[in-house]
Amino acid sequence: MNSEFVLIVGGAGYIGAHTCFELLVSGYNIVVLDNLSNSQKESLKRLSTLTGKEIDFYEVDIRDSRSVDLVFEKYGFSSVVHFAGLKSVGESNSFPLKYYDNNVSGSISLLKVMDKYNVKKLVFSSSATVYGTPKELPIPETAPTSTINPYGQSKLLVEKILVDVAKADPDWKIANLRYFNPAGAHFSGLIGEDPKDIPNNIMPYISQVAVGKLEKLSVFGGDYDTVDGTGVRDYIHVTDLAKGHLAALNYLNSSQECGFSSFNLGTGKGVSVLELINAFEKASGKNIPFNIVARRQGDVAACYADPTKANKVLGWKAELDIDRICQDAWRWQVNNPTGY
Ligand SMILES: NC(=O)c1ccc[n+]([C@@H]2O[C@H](COP(=O)([O-])OP(=O)(O)OC[C@H]3O[C@@H](n4cnc5c(N)ncnc54)[C@H](O)[C@@H]3O)[C@@H](O)[C@H]2O)c1
């Protein structure tokens, strides 16, 4: 039994696959567990092509604790990176129970098995959505949290559960990573974001407009108090994000400090929707038709991270800018017009 295995839950998905790449090239042994509800095994095949390493994979739902238990019994995991979650805000408004069951009950189920096997190092995928409407910009980790939709609530609830778990048992070491806006793809063009239906996120949407799969982009709101009236977000390259997980895992392995800690993973720089469209047009050489339409309920004018804590404590910093995000997203789109 190798005690150095890291379990990557939800590792076949977008951010998970990029993180698997960074962990593999850094010498970690990984096992991937995923129910493939929003991903395909092909991402893992391509990871093997990229890294030359075979990946042990289990098609299992985290709520199926018997099957998860069997995977824990087989390997001596040192830690878990937990990506498994549903992520569409709109869908969560229509199907709240589906979101609470998958994201909250699923996490509780996973935590129980971890506890049973004494695996107490965890990196968790949270989201900047837990900050709600920010009172200050850039947003530090100490900012108040509040959410307005079931997706955000499910992330905040899991955060609260993790705080309590770490408080009750000081052996737990938990890095709670609050992502800003993940975008882009692996530089190889082999792994990237592969939405099943019409994309929820702006970058895959723009990519599909650029190739003519979708007609035009709707820009929600042109009258915000921002540089050009459109919403401002902190787009972070998925490779930078993946490296943030590597840094978090290294930190949990080396630090004597225990307990629960939140880290913002963002660039600290806000980019407006019009700036994003410009950058994408430059990277792709394509024209992106768009319409400015009414604001979307629940959207905030601007949201960007104060990433100082991740830099100081984890030694991590985003390196790749919006041009590089667009170039890599475009390469992925062109090489994989129908996804994996
Ligand atoms: N992409 C974003 O914009 C973003 C932003 C903030 C936070 N997050 C969070 O990061 C995590 C990863 O996001 P992503 O963009 O890679 O999404 P994704 O859908 O590509 O990846 C999630 C993976 O988890 C799997 N999964 C879902 N429920 C599962 C279950 N019950 N059991 C086993 N596997 C399950 C899916 O099949 C998928 O492979 C999610 O928790 C998401 O909420 C994402």
PDBQT file of the ligand as one rigid body, heavy atoms in Angstrom, charges set to zero:
ROOT
HETATM    1  N1  LIG A 401     -15.666  26.547 -13.008  1.00  0.00    +0.000 N 
HETATM    2  C1  LIG A 401     -16.007  27.563 -12.225  1.00  0.00    +0.000 C 
HETATM    3  O1  LIG A 401     -16.316  28.665 -12.710  1.00  0.00    +0.000 OA
HETATM    4  C2  LIG A 401     -15.975  27.425 -10.720  1.00  0.00    +0.000 A 
HETATM    5  C3  LIG A 401     -15.907  28.573  -9.914  1.00  0.00    +0.000 A 
HETATM    6  C4  LIG A 401     -15.880  28.434  -8.536  1.00  0.00    +0.000 A 
HETATM    7  C5  LIG A 401     -15.953  27.163  -7.964  1.00  0.00    +0.000 A 
HETATM    8  N2  LIG A 401     -16.043  26.077  -8.755  1.00  0.00    +0.000 N 
HETATM    9  C6  LIG A 401     -16.135  24.749  -8.125  1.00  0.00    +0.000 C 
HETATM   10  O2  LIG A 401     -15.011  23.973  -8.496  1.00  0.00    +0.000 OA
HETATM   11  C7  LIG A 401     -15.355  22.594  -8.610  1.00  0.00    +0.000 C 
HETATM   12  C8  LIG A 401     -14.893  22.087  -9.954  1.00  0.00    +0.000 C 
HETATM   13  O3  LIG A 401     -15.493  22.875 -10.975  1.00  0.00    +0.000 OA
HETATM   14  P1  LIG A 401     -15.316  22.547 -12.519  1.00  0.00    +0.000 P 
HETATM   15  O4  LIG A 401     -15.492  23.819 -13.241  1.00  0.00    +0.000 OA
HETATM   16  O5  LIG A 401     -14.109  21.736 -12.738  1.00  0.00    +0.000 OA
HETATM   17  O6  LIG A 401     -16.630  21.690 -12.765  1.00  0.00    +0.000 OA
HETATM   18  P2  LIG A 401     -16.812  20.306 -13.522  1.00  0.00    +0.000 P 
HETATM   19  O7  LIG A 401     -18.266  20.049 -13.591  1.00  0.00    +0.000 OA
HETATM   20  O8  LIG A 401     -16.051  20.316 -14.806  1.00  0.00    +0.000 OA
HETATM   21  O9  LIG A 401     -16.106  19.288 -12.524  1.00  0.00    +0.000 OA
HETATM   22  C9  LIG A 401     -16.772  18.719 -11.419  1.00  0.00    +0.000 C 
HETATM   23  C10 LIG A 401     -16.547  17.218 -11.492  1.00  0.00    +0.000 C 
HETATM   24  O10 LIG A 401     -17.174  16.603 -10.370  1.00  0.00    +0.000 OA
HETATM   25  C11 LIG A 401     -17.922  15.471 -10.816  1.00  0.00    +0.000 C 
HETATM   26  N3  LIG A 401     -19.002  15.272  -9.855  1.00  0.00    +0.000 N 
HETATM   27  C12 LIG A 401     -20.054  16.100  -9.599  1.00  0.00    +0.000 A 
HETATM   28  N4  LIG A 401     -20.832  15.568  -8.643  1.00  0.00    +0.000 NA
HETATM   29  C13 LIG A 401     -20.257  14.392  -8.276  1.00  0.00    +0.000 A 
HETATM   30  C14 LIG A 401     -20.595  13.373  -7.348  1.00  0.00    +0.000 A 
HETATM   31  N5  LIG A 401     -21.712  13.449  -6.611  1.00  0.00    +0.000 N 
HETATM   32  N6  LIG A 401     -19.785  12.310  -7.207  1.00  0.00    +0.000 NA
HETATM   33  C15 LIG A 401     -18.658  12.201  -7.969  1.00  0.00    +0.000 A 
HETATM   34  N7  LIG A 401     -18.295  13.125  -8.892  1.00  0.00    +0.000 NA
HETATM   35  C16 LIG A 401     -19.083  14.214  -9.037  1.00  0.00    +0.000 A 
HETATM   36  C17 LIG A 401     -18.371  15.821 -12.226  1.00  0.00    +0.000 C 
HETATM   37  O11 LIG A 401     -18.657  14.692 -13.017  1.00  0.00    +0.000 OA
HETATM   38  C18 LIG A 401     -17.172  16.595 -12.754  1.00  0.00    +0.000 C 
HETATM   39  O12 LIG A 401     -16.233  15.754 -13.352  1.00  0.00    +0.000 OA
HETATM   40  C19 LIG A 401     -16.869  22.518  -8.392  1.00  0.00    +0.000 C 
HETATM   41  O13 LIG A 401     -17.086  22.144  -7.058  1.00  0.00    +0.000 OA
HETATM   42  C20 LIG A 401     -17.332  23.942  -8.631  1.00  0.00    +0.000 C 
HETATM   43  O14 LIG A 401     -18.485  24.249  -7.892  1.00  0.00    +0.000 OA
HETATM   44  C21 LIG A 401     -16.032  26.178 -10.117  1.00  0.00    +0.000 A 
ENDROOT
TORSDOF 0
